[in-house]
Amino acid sequence: MQRQQLVRFSLVILAALLGWLTAVSFARGETTGGINQLLEQEAGGEFAGWQSFHGVQHVKTGAVWSLTDDGVLHCTGKPLGYLATRSEFTNFVLTLEWRWPQGEKPGKGGVLLRMTGPDRIWPKSLEAQINAGGAGDFWGLAGYHLEGPSDRTKTVEHPDFGTLVHVARLADAECPAGQWNRYEIRAEGESVTLTINGRLVNRATDCEVLPGKILLTAEGNPIDFRNVSIQPLD
């Protein structure tokens, strides 16, 4: 009996300790696991909590975005557009994996953050670049404001896309085509950081702080995603 009581007491202490550690983690803004996204595709091709936009009318979500049996979200890349959350997020940690499919030419892709305004190619937002050879760059699209070190930051006026702010990455950290890469994007107040495959590759400051949607882009090239997880920090 004494042994059973000791085991129960130990389990109670362990549970209390785990609860305390979880509370401390959230208080510090640390994450203990996000909300998994894009795990199931409906019969009509839609994803609960997400909606698609295409640069061409009358294109269905399932014609561009499809979920395989092993949980890989495949994007054909065409037509141009994106898959967007219906909810808006301001402060969060977004993790995902991406790869350029074996046998396909690596190309363009990205993750757009804090998107506001009407759907368009491309909407006001902060882009975490996935372009092959350029993963980890920042682009402020359609006038989205951000800042970075002067030697890695430039502003471009585009006739179609408006004012663009580019902050180049610190280092190359992406894997060769066919291999999975892991992106961790942390947006917290005016600071947004990008980590690829465990290596910090960029940090933007003085970012506009406003609630917005999170988008995965289709930019002309086939690309795969998996393990998309969003952990709100608010």
C-alpha positions as CSV (number, residue, x, y, z in Angstrom):
1,M,0.0,0.0,0.0
2,Q,2.8,2.4,0.9
3,R,4.4,1.7,-2.5
4,Q,1.2,2.5,-4.3
5,Q,0.8,5.7,-2.4
6,L,4.3,6.7,-3.3
7,V,3.7,6.1,-7.0
8,R,0.5,8.2,-6.9
9,F,2.3,11.0,-5.1
10,S,5.1,10.9,-7.6
11,L,2.6,11.1,-10.5
12,V,0.9,14.1,-8.9
13,I,4.2,15.9,-8.4
14,L,5.2,15.2,-12.1
15,A,1.8,16.4,-13.4
16,A,2.2,19.6,-11.3
17,L,5.7,20.2,-12.6
18,L,4.7,19.7,-16.2
19,G,1.8,22.1,-15.7
20,W,4.1,24.7,-14.2
21,L,6.6,24.4,-17.0
22,T,3.9,24.8,-19.6
23,A,2.6,27.9,-17.9
24,V,6.1,29.4,-17.7
25,S,6.7,28.7,-21.4
26,F,3.5,30.5,-22.5
27,A,4.3,33.4,-20.1
28,R,7.7,33.8,-21.9
29,G,6.1,33.5,-25.4
30,E,7.7,30.1,-26.0
31,T,5.8,27.5,-27.9
32,T,4.9,24.0,-26.8
33,G,3.3,22.9,-30.1
34,G,1.2,24.7,-32.7
35,I,-2.1,24.0,-34.3
36,N,-1.6,21.6,-37.2
37,Q,-3.1,22.8,-40.5
38,L,-4.0,21.4,-43.8
39,L,-4.4,17.8,-42.6
40,E,-7.6,17.0,-44.5
41,Q,-9.0,18.0,-47.8
42,E,-12.7,18.0,-48.4
43,A,-14.4,16.1,-51.2
44,G,-14.8,19.3,-53.2
45,G,-11.1,20.1,-52.9
46,E,-11.4,22.8,-50.1
47,F,-9.5,22.9,-46.8
48,A,-11.3,23.8,-43.6
49,G,-10.1,27.2,-42.3
50,W,-8.4,28.1,-45.6
51,Q,-9.5,29.7,-48.9
52,S,-7.8,30.0,-52.3
53,F,-7.3,32.9,-54.7
54,H,-6.2,32.6,-58.3
55,G,-5.1,35.1,-60.8
56,V,-7.4,33.4,-63.3
57,Q,-11.2,33.2,-62.7
58,H,-13.2,30.0,-62.2
59,V,-10.2,27.9,-60.9
60,K,-11.1,25.5,-58.1
61,T,-8.8,25.0,-55.1
62,G,-8.3,21.3,-55.8
63,A,-7.0,22.0,-59.3
64,V,-4.0,23.7,-57.8
65,W,-3.7,22.3,-54.2
66,S,-4.0,18.6,-53.4
67,L,-3.2,16.6,-50.3
68,T,-1.6,13.2,-50.7
69,D,-2.3,10.1,-48.5
70,D,1.0,10.7,-46.6
71,G,0.1,14.3,-45.7
72,V,2.1,16.2,-48.4
73,L,0.3,19.3,-49.7
74,H,1.2,19.5,-53.4
75,C,0.9,22.8,-55.3
76,T,1.0,22.7,-59.1
77,G,2.2,26.3,-59.1
78,K,-0.3,27.4,-61.8
79,P,-2.2,29.7,-62.1
80,L,-0.5,32.3,-59.9
81,G,-2.3,32.7,-56.6
82,Y,-2.3,31.4,-53.0
83,L,-3.9,29.4,-50.2
84,A,-4.9,31.8,-47.4
85,T,-6.0,31.3,-43.8
86,R,-9.5,32.6,-43.1
87,S,-8.4,33.7,-39.6
88,E,-6.0,36.6,-39.0
89,F,-2.8,36.5,-37.0
90,T,-0.6,39.2,-35.6
91,N,2.0,37.5,-33.3
92,F,2.7,33.8,-34.0
93,V,5.2,31.1,-34.7
94,L,4.7,29.4,-38.0
95,T,6.6,26.2,-38.8
96,L,6.4,24.3,-42.1
97,E,8.5,22.1,-44.4
98,W,8.8,22.6,-48.1
99,R,10.7,21.0,-51.0
100,W,11.0,21.2,-54.7
101,P,9.7,17.9,-56.1
102,Q,12.3,15.5,-57.4
103,G,12.6,15.8,-61.2
104,E,11.0,19.3,-61.3
105,K,12.9,22.5,-61.8
106,P,13.2,24.5,-58.6
107,G,11.6,27.9,-58.9
108,K,9.5,30.5,-57.0
109,G,7.5,30.3,-53.8
110,G,6.9,32.1,-50.6
111,V,4.9,32.5,-47.4
112,L,3.1,35.8,-46.9
113,L,2.4,37.1,-43.4
114,R,0.0,39.7,-42.0
115,M,-1.8,40.0,-45.3
116,T,-4.4,42.8,-45.5
117,G,-6.6,44.4,-48.1
118,P,-8.2,42.9,-51.2
119,D,-7.0,39.7,-52.9
120,R,-4.6,40.4,-55.7
121,I,-1.3,39.3,-57.2
122,W,0.4,40.3,-54.9
123,P,-1.4,41.7,-51.8
124,K,0.0,43.9,-49.0
125,S,2.0,41.6,-46.8
126,L,5.4,40.6,-45.6
127,E,6.9,37.7,-47.6
128,A,9.3,35.1,-46.2
129,Q,10.9,34.1,-49.5
130,I,11.2,30.4,-50.6
131,N,12.6,31.1,-54.1
132,A,15.3,28.5,-55.0
133,G,18.6,30.1,-54.2
134,G,16.9,32.9,-52.3
135,A,15.1,31.3,-49.4
136,G,15.2,33.5,-46.3
137,D,14.9,36.9,-48.0
138,F,12.2,39.3,-46.9
139,W,10.0,41.2,-49.2
140,G,7.6,43.9,-48.1
141,L,4.8,43.8,-50.7
142,A,2.5,46.5,-51.9
143,G,3.8,49.1,-49.4
144,Y,4.2,46.8,-46.3
145,H,6.7,48.6,-44.1
146,L,9.8,46.9,-42.6
147,E,13.4,47.7,-42.0
148,G,16.7,45.8,-42.0
149,P,20.4,46.5,-42.0
150,S,21.3,49.2,-44.6
151,D,23.8,47.0,-46.4
152,R,21.1,44.4,-47.0
153,T,18.0,46.5,-47.6
154,K,16.7,48.2,-50.7
155,T,13.4,49.7,-51.9
156,V,12.0,49.2,-55.4
157,E,9.1,50.9,-57.1
158,H,7.3,48.4,-59.3
159,P,4.6,49.5,-61.8
160,D,2.3,46.6,-60.9
161,F,3.2,45.6,-57.4
162,G,3.8,49.0,-55.9
163,T,6.5,49.8,-53.3
164,L,8.6,46.7,-52.5
165,V,11.2,46.5,-49.7
166,H,13.8,43.8,-49.9
167,V,16.0,42.6,-47.0
168,A,18.5,40.1,-48.2
169,R,19.2,36.9,-46.1
170,L,22.3,36.5,-44.0
171,A,23.2,33.1,-45.3
172,D,22.2,30.2,-47.5
173,A,20.7,27.4,-45.6
174,E,18.3,25.5,-48.0
175,C,18.8,21.9,-49.0
176,P,19.1,20.7,-52.6
177,A,16.0,20.0,-54.7
178,G,14.1,16.9,-53.6
179,Q,15.0,17.3,-50.0
180,W,12.8,18.8,-47.3
181,N,13.6,22.1,-45.7
182,R,12.2,23.4,-42.4
183,Y,11.0,27.0,-42.0
184,E,10.4,28.6,-38.6
185,I,8.9,32.1,-38.9
186,R,8.4,34.0,-35.7
187,A,6.4,37.2,-35.8
188,E,6.4,39.1,-32.5
189,G,5.5,42.7,-32.5
190,E,7.7,44.7,-34.8
191,S,10.3,41.9,-35.1
192,V,10.1,39.0,-37.5
193,T,12.8,36.3,-37.7
194,L,13.4,33.5,-40.2
195,T,15.1,30.3,-39.4
196,I,15.8,27.6,-42.1
197,N,16.9,24.2,-41.1
198,G,17.9,25.3,-37.7
199,R,19.9,28.4,-38.8
200,L,18.9,32.0,-38.3
201,V,19.0,33.5,-41.8
202,N,17.1,36.9,-41.4
203,R,15.5,39.3,-39.1
204,A,13.4,42.3,-40.0
205,T,12.6,45.2,-37.6
206,D,10.0,48.0,-37.4
207,C,7.5,45.7,-39.2
208,E,3.9,46.9,-39.4
209,V,2.0,45.3,-36.5
210,L,-1.5,44.4,-37.6
211,P,-3.6,41.3,-37.8
212,G,-3.6,39.6,-41.2
213,K,-3.9,36.3,-43.0
214,I,-1.1,33.8,-43.6
215,L,-0.6,32.7,-47.2
216,L,1.2,29.9,-49.1
217,T,1.9,31.0,-52.7
218,A,1.6,29.4,-56.1
219,E,4.2,31.2,-58.2
220,G,4.5,29.1,-61.4
221,N,6.5,26.1,-60.2
222,P,5.4,22.8,-58.5
223,I,6.2,22.8,-54.8
224,D,5.4,20.6,-51.8
225,F,4.5,21.5,-48.2
226,R,3.9,19.5,-45.1
227,N,3.7,19.8,-41.3
228,V,2.2,23.3,-41.4
229,S,1.7,24.5,-37.9
230,I,0.6,27.9,-36.4
231,Q,1.1,28.8,-32.8
232,P,-0.5,32.1,-31.8
233,L,1.5,34.1,-29.3
234,D,-1.2,36.6,-28.3
